[in-house]
Amino acid sequence: MIEKEKHGLETSIIDHRFLKKDIHGAIMMPVYAGAAFEFDSAESMEDAFVGRTGAHAYSRISNPTVEDFEQRVKIASEAVAVTALASGMAAISNTFLTIAYSGANIVTSPHLFGNTFSFFLFTLKSFGVEVRFCDFIDTESIEAYVDENTCAIFTEVITNPHMEVAKLKKISAIAQKKNVPFILDTTLVPWSVFKARHFGVDIEIVSSTKYISGGATSIGGLIVDHGTYDWKKSSKLNAIAAQHGNMSFNVKLRSEIFRNLGACMSPQVASMQSLGLETLDLRYKHASTSCLALASFLRRLSATGSVSYNGLPTDPYHRISKEQFGNSPAGAMLTFSLKNKAACFAFMNKLKVIRRATNLFDNKTLIIHPSSTIYGSLAIQYRQMVNVPDDIMRLSVGLENVEDIKNDILQAL
Ligand SMILES: *Cc1c(COP(=O)(O)O)cnc(C)c1O
């Protein structure tokens, strides 16, 4: 057999071949839209159900189109197992329901995506899981929060809308010392510039709604397992770790939690997101380059206050970003401030090209005022914890001509 050449990431994603050859020779993975799959014999049906073969039986459990998308993500992320789900939040909830138990705790930052914060603080709490919030920028302080019931150290690769970048190697060293898995939400920085595996991350969570979907075509989520954690050290998974070793998380997830929660990705969505994955690198380059240009532009304007984007050489996270994400600009999202909330609202209301919408990494440039929306319905004590100032707006940069975005900003100011 001829050794397969090592290709660039773009080529590897596009050149990916199906697990089984398509009988018509289709180049694009067909959408296998049905719920159930037929078997030639009762024996082969038994084999499929007890997991002796990889045959598909029912689309909540696995589906050829979804599996093909998972295979492509596996290549892009260099993971050992990937599960595609109905949303980023489904990926978060499935992950933590796989490893958490009553009496367990999660060590994390309070600067989290709004629903993740709410899931930890309210949803998991009612099942006896404690969340321990600490300052992830003061990396040294994290260790003191970890004890024998810590089931994970969790954070986000760039926090949103605080725009902080944590030192991942330092955090993973603490996780390793304390025998705890390190789980990272990597939604904001795609695989073209960042491989979490190289920074000691055991499991990645991604909202594929964002960069991967290919222009906000659909909602989706991914659990990307690097198979690096020794689950014998987990009080919940050690029972199966003797048999399944480093794959114990994936086994528990795929054979129990994922099936029981039923938040599977649909084959139609997998097809759209596969197509999105093929152009991820191209779109990301354009959007992140525009984002850097817009950050420099906003900084020069007299009406704007602070501008946060780690691609700016003046940004406090510029150096750590370069170390972790390389020389290309990191992410295609920035925040900037105006005098106060009223000034932000007046500005937003005058925009013509930039859309007033939530979401990130749409093909369209989107703006949101986070404190009044994403965090708007939180009780006051939690709003203080997440601490999002009300004079900032978040801009997610799309694929328009960057000069048109600049002009839209100028006319609205
Ligand atoms: C959007 C987002 C999520 C949640 O993803 P959904 O697909 O909306 O469920 C989680 N984490 C981060 C960082 C996000 O931006």
The ligand as an SDF file (V2000), in Angstrom:
LIG
                    3D

 15 15  0  0  0  0  0  0  0  0999 V2000
  -22.5980   29.7970   20.8200 C   0  0  0  0  0  0  0  0  0  0  0  0
  -21.6950   29.2450   21.8360 C   0  0  0  0  0  0  0  0  0  0  0  0
  -22.0550   28.1140   22.5870 C   0  0  0  0  0  0  0  0  0  0  0  0
  -23.3940   27.4350   22.4580 C   0  0  0  0  0  0  0  0  0  0  0  0
  -23.5970   26.9320   21.1790 O   0  0  0  0  0  0  0  0  0  0  0  0
  -25.0510   26.7300   20.5090 P   0  0  0  0  0  0  0  0  0  0  0  0
  -24.7200   26.0800   19.2110 O   0  0  0  0  0  0  0  0  0  0  0  0
  -25.6720   28.0790   20.3780 O   0  0  0  0  0  0  0  0  0  0  0  0
  -25.8280   25.8630   21.4290 O   0  0  0  0  0  0  0  0  0  0  0  0
  -21.1410   27.6390   23.5020 C   0  0  0  0  0  0  0  0  0  0  0  0
  -19.9480   28.2230   23.6750 N   0  0  0  0  0  0  0  0  0  0  0  0
  -19.5620   29.3100   22.9720 C   0  0  0  0  0  0  0  0  0  0  0  0
  -18.2230   29.9200   23.2110 C   0  0  0  0  0  0  0  0  0  0  0  0
  -20.4270   29.8650   22.0300 C   0  0  0  0  0  0  0  0  0  0  0  0
  -20.0610   30.9480   21.3380 O   0  0  0  0  0  0  0  0  0  0  0  0
  1  2  1  0
  2  3  1  0
  2 14  2  0
  3  4  1  0
  3 10  2  0
  4  5  1  0
  5  6  1  0
  6  7  2  0
  6  8  1  0
  6  9  1  0
 10 11  1  0
 11 12  2  0
 12 13  1  0
 12 14  1  0
 14 15  1  0
M  END
$$$$
